Every structure is written in structure tokens, then in C-alpha cells.
Amino acid sequence: LTLSMLTATPFRLTNIRAGRKKPGLLQQHLTAVQAAARVAQALVFGAELGARELTFTPHAIVAGHFEFSVGTAGSATLVLQTVLLPLVLAASPSAC
């Protein structure tokens, strides 16, 4: 997600977490995708719990005040590492 945001390159991810006990996107992954989508004004398909396929098409990175409901400390780290670099490189300051 981060690399896609920084390079404005769309991608399609398939077989998400295939072979896992709980395949597909879990809540923390979904929150990271939603956060990235807001920051990069992205068009996203498949952003739902349990999704095994995701398409992410980023646009311009926007600065601003963002609040993301993450649920757990591990989720907070995942969301932060996803959006931090794009927001640092944005044209204006941001707050999360």
C-alpha cells in the first residue's frame, strides 16, 4: 500500500492470506487499507473483512487531520507504518 501510494501505481492483490486458518483481510488489514485509501484518495475494490482479493488505485496524497479506529496496539502500528511516509512527504502537515 505504501509503495503504491508513493509511486501512484495501482495494484491488484490476490490470494490474500491464502492457506491461513483465517484467510482474507482481517480487521487490522482492512483499517490499513481504508487509511491508505483516505490519504491517497484511492479507488479501492475488495476492502471488506475476509476479502481475498484487493484492487487499490491511488491518486494524489492529501494532508489533513486523520482519525482511524484501529482497535488494538498492533493495528495502530500497522496503520502508522502504512501512512506515515506518504504523509511525511505530503505538501502540507498532517495529524493523526
LUMPAKE-314596 format. One record per atom (N, C-alpha, C): x, y negated, z negated; residue in one letter. Coordinates in steps of 0.001 Angstrom, whole numbers, padded with zeros to 6 digits, always signed. Layout:
BEGIN
XYZA...
//
This chain:
BEGIN
+000821+001195+000000L+000000+000000+000000L+000864-001257+000000L+001848-001302-000854T+002700-002487-000947T+003431-002746+000356T+004031-001734+000916L+004757-001895+002175L+003810-002329+003292L+002644-001776+003321S+001645-002153+004311S+001266-003625+004153S+001088-004073+002909M+000751-005472+002644M+001872-006397+003096M+003103-006034+002781L+004251-006891+003087L+004539-006983+004579L+004264-005915+005304T+004568-005890+006738T+003333-006106+007608T+002171-006246+006970A+000896-006399+007690A+000680-005248+008669A+001055-004048+008232T+000939-002860+009064T-000164-001944+008525T-001178-001682+009334P-002236-000769+008888P-001724+000669+008794P-002392+001461+007976F-002052+002884+007907F-003285+003709+007582F-003173+004984+007866R-004214+005960+007534R-003536+007078+006757R-004080+007372+005611L-003531+008412+004746L-004532+009556+004692L-004066+010772+004950T-004953+011935+004931T-004451+012953+003917T-005315+013852+003560N-004986+014928+002610N-004481+014366+001282N-005132+013335+000787I-004714+012681-000458I-004792+013674-001615I-003671+013857-002257R-003555+014745-003413R-004053+016161-003109R-003866+016594-001872A-004279+017946-001480A-003514+018959-002314A-004174+020016-002680G-003538+021059-003462G-003518+020783-004960G-003989+019631-005375R-004054+019313-006806R-005323+019901-007411R-005334+020006-008724K-006521+020502-009414K-007710+019586-009138K-007458+018265-009139K-008472+017270-008783K-007969+016524-007550K-008272+017015-006353P-007783+016347-005149P-008502+015019-004909P-007909+014199-004053G-008516+012917-003704G-008129+011807-004661G-008652+010623-004381L-008350+009447-005200L-008972+009558-006586L-008181+009290-007595L-008684+009174-008960L-008893+007689-009256L-009463+007392-010416Q-009814+006014-010735Q-008625+005063-010657Q-007458+005469-011165Q-006303+004578-011139Q-005839+004299-009712Q-005941+005293-008840H-005567+005096-007440H-006561+004157-006757H-007826+004367-007043L-008876+003532-006461L-008710+002082-006897L-008390+001856-008157T-008181+000490-008645T-007000-000161-007937T-005929+000583-007710A-004768+000040-006994A-005140-000309-005556A-005923+000531-004903V-006366+000257-003534V-007244-000997-003510V-008166-001108-004445Q-009055-002265-004498Q-008283-003547-004785Q-007302-003478-005662A-006471-004645-005956A-005680-005065-004720A-005079-004109-004048A-004326-004406-002829A-005238-005008-001761A-006428-004488-001661A-007382-004996-000674A-007745-006451-000951A-007917-006803-002204R-008236-008197-002544R-007067-009117-002253R-005881-008705-002635V-004694-009544-002449V-004360-009716-000972V-004562-008678-000173A-004199-008728+001247A-005402-008916+002170A-006548-009236+001595Q-007766-009406+002402Q-007927-008258+003389Q-007727-007051+002903A-007677-005874+003764A-009050-005295+004068A-009133-004674+005205L-010286-003879+005585L-009946-002449+005180L-010799-001842+004361V-010491-000516+003811V-011667+000428+004057V-011341+001631+004495F-012336+002691+004624F-011881+003869+003779F-012808+004457+003030G-012491+005617+002212G-012116+005290+000790G-012303+004068+000359A-011944+003683-001008A-013077+004069-001961A-013081+005332-002338E-014067+005830-003286E-013463+006998-004052E-013994+007251-005220L-013494+008349-006044L-013567+009662-005277L-012504+010413-005329G-012457+011716-004691G-012140+011691-003203G-012015+010503-002623A-011737+010415-001188A-010408+011071-000866A-010384+011825+000210R-009159+012498+000631R-008531+011832+001839R-009184+010766+002315E-008662+010021+003452E-008903+008539+003211E-007913+007723+003590L-007999+006287+003365L-007397+005560+004560L-008086+004521+005011T-007558+003641+006050T-007456+002249+005451T-006288+001624+005592F-006007+000321+004987F-005438-000590+006062F-006149-001697+006333T-005710-002664+007338T-005567-004027+006669T-004337-004400+006301P-004128-005660+005586P-004155-006873+006515P-004462-008002+005929H-004389-009283+006626H-003456-010177+005810H-003683-011441+005762A-002791-012356+005033A-002889-012133+003522A-001756-012236+002874I-001715-012153+001414I-002172-013492+000863I-003085-013431-000103V-003596-014658-000704V-003205-014721-002177V-002811-015877-002596A-002513-016104-004011A-003815-016455-004717A-003808-016360-006027G-005006-016720-006777G-004976-016170-008180G-006121-016210-008817H-006282-015642-010156H-007027-014327-009980H-006393-013231-010359F-006970-011911-010152F-007180-011210-011486F-008284-010517-011610E-008560-009664-012760E-008970-008301-012235E-008298-007270-012735F-008589-005909-012316F-008850-005070-013551F-009947-004358-013585S-010271-003478-014699S-009575-002146-014456S-008547-001874-015247V-007720-000699-014985V-008019+000495-015879V-008485+000284-017063G-008873+001402-017922G-007776+001926-018833G-006589+002230-018308T-005521+002798-019127T-004205+002089-018840T-003250+002252-019742A-001935+001617-019571A-001235+002117-018314A-001338+003402-018033G-000727+003953-016824G-001316+003343-015566G-002603+003103-015583S-003267+002475-014449S-002795+001044-014270S-002573+000348-015375A-002104-001038-015303A-000752-001106-014601A+000120-000188-014919T+001439-000148-014286T+001323+000146-012797T+000462+001067-012430L+000270+001410-011022L-000251+000206-010234L-001232-000491-010773V-001790-001669-010098V-000735-002767-010014V-000020-003001-011096L+001011-004035-011105L+002092-003762-010064L+002588-002541-009997Q+003649-002246-009033Q+003132-002329-007600Q+001840-002196-007399T+001256-002299-006062T+001175-003743-005587T+000764-004657-006463V+000506-006042-006024V+001582-007049-006416V+002505-006689-007297L+003471-007662-007810L+004331-008298-006716L+005014-007507-005926L+005907-008063-004915L+005159-008911-003877L+004030-008440-003339P+003302-009305-002415P+002893-010631-003049P+002474-010608-004302L+002071-011858-004955L+003265-012764-005242L+004401-012184-005569V+005617-012980-005793V+006015-013694-004506V+005811-013048-003373L+006189-013615-002090L+005088-014485-001458L+003952-014595-002110A+002848-015400-001588A+003230-016882-001593A+002514-017656-000797A+002814-019079-000636A+002540-019909-001888A+001664-019432-002761S+001296-020166-003976S+001379-019237-005183S+001400-019798-006386P+001429-018974-007593P+000139-018197-007782P+000245-017098-008516S-000916-016261-008838S-000895-015920-010316S-002038-015478-010801A-002163-014996-012173A-003012-013745-012159A-002642-012788-013002C-003416-011546-013098C-003821-011344-014539C
//
